[in-house]
Amino acid sequence: MKSDGNETTPTDSEFSMDFFSNTTLSDGDVQFLDTTLRDGEQAPGVSLSPDQKADIARRLDDAGVAAIEAGSACTSAAERETIRRVTSLGLDARITSFCRGVERDVDLALDCDVDGVHIVVPASDRHIEGKVGSSREDVVEKTGELVAYAKEQGLWVEVIGEDGSRADYDYLEAQAEAAFEAGADRFCFADTVGHASPEAVYEGVARLADHGPVGVHTHDDLGLAVTNAFAGLAAGADLVHGTINGIGERAGNVALEEVAIALWHCYGVEPMETEALYDLATAVSEATGVRLPPNKAVSGENAFAHESGIHTDGTLKDERMYEPYPPEAVGRERRLVLGKHAGRAGVRAALAEHDVELDDDALAAVVERVKTLGEKGRRVTDADLLTIAEDVRGRSRERRVELLDLTAASGQGTPSASVRLRVDDDERSAAGTGSGPVDAAMSAVRQALGSEFSFHLESYHVDAITGGTDAVVTVDVEVSRGDRSVSVSASDADITVASVTAVLDALDRLLPEADAEEGDTVPADD
Ligand SMILES: CC(C)C(=O)C(=O)O
């Protein structure tokens, strides 16, 4: 299909990113404006409760983010209550509200005790004429009046020229000039529909930066959001707008964690603490229900996982062999994963974590079977590996904990469950309640096991293997006890059965063999 051309971008289309070579950034040159709670929440299906917004704002503030856009005061009374909840936290970050270009929105923001406002005015003719039915002149005049009004109320003011990347840049400059003359603290270049090339962002921001401090607000429709944020910084912007996990309208905003890690890694600039990034990403993912793709930079499940034999071997020799920066820099840990590309070094290292040592022949046999399992598209868990190793060594292991029976009931009342377990030679039964049948079953399991067999559920993940209501689900868990942990997966058409089976299989793997002393681990080959 023929390219639709660059419609209204006032820059020539020659590919030339020379400007990056002139970029020098120092710590303190860049600040972040996080808009997860406003533009992020505009992602379809996302709605954050006051508690969730307060929790995310607190985390952002702890991580040193300079400004947090807490919402749009004009949305509703409930949204204003939520913004007030954030402003009442007494955070160090500047708390702001989105405002349309009308005085009433500034008043509503003031009513929420915010420190500042983003006054959003149309910048492209498409928005000026087609959306608000106004004229360039009227918008410039109104912008000046609104900025003056907001400044009189003691607010910090940023003017955002909406759809700025598709505006006539001469006009955008006139808008910025009017905003600064009226007292605005800054102007923001917005690539509202994520259409601009890095050159176009550079040119737009550079022209605005002649008039005062400039921010850059980029969207990811072309997958260029991070590049364009950097193009803006190279052109003189000193404030990057973005959201955690890149959530936002359509393809989303620039992912702030990606800008943060790239600034830190490439330029030694740290507008927020990078160690907080993973916890922030998971907290936002949980609160919004927007899952993280496994290959996502910084926060994806696989971002620090190594599976192939060559990479695992290299990583065991030098942790940085296949990583640009250590996982600890973003609050994570490295994982060596077993699958169809497994090699001897990785399998040996994984077995060593469970104190299992094998001779060369046995190791080769285990590697073969791990690869075969991986070829079926399965993640090879610790339990799979240990079972294979036992099999190869001709050892059978006696289980210590086993599920004998499970009943779970859920409906409109409180979900409940009862379990019957075998624990060594004992039969134990218990019942429990919970937020759902799985939670109730886990509570019953813990009751039946008692403190002697306590365990910690490190992670819990469910996937449906097939698509209908009769789907078989696979539950992946990581369970720890003391300083050891194991991963196990179990599949069943019943999610409660799969969950309890996975947890009990994991616990069973973590317990010393029946005749060993507590504290002993899985025995090494003799
Ligand atoms: C309205 C502005 C701030 C915006 O979200 C955008 O341009 O994407």
PDBQT file of the ligand as one rigid body, heavy atoms in Angstrom, charges set to zero:
ROOT
HETATM    1  C1  LIG A 601      -4.614  16.380  25.291  1.00  0.00    +0.000 C 
HETATM    2  C2  LIG A 601      -3.201  16.032  25.375  1.00  0.00    +0.000 C 
HETATM    3  C3  LIG A 601      -2.495  16.419  26.557  1.00  0.00    +0.000 C 
HETATM    4  C4  LIG A 601      -3.017  14.599  25.120  1.00  0.00    +0.000 C 
HETATM    5  O1  LIG A 601      -3.272  13.746  25.927  1.00  0.00    +0.000 OA
HETATM    6  C5  LIG A 601      -2.464  14.310  23.844  1.00  0.00    +0.000 C 
HETATM    7  O2  LIG A 601      -2.247  15.227  23.078  1.00  0.00    +0.000 OA
HETATM    8  O3  LIG A 601      -2.240  13.138  23.588  1.00  0.00    +0.000 OA
ENDROOT
TORSDOF 0
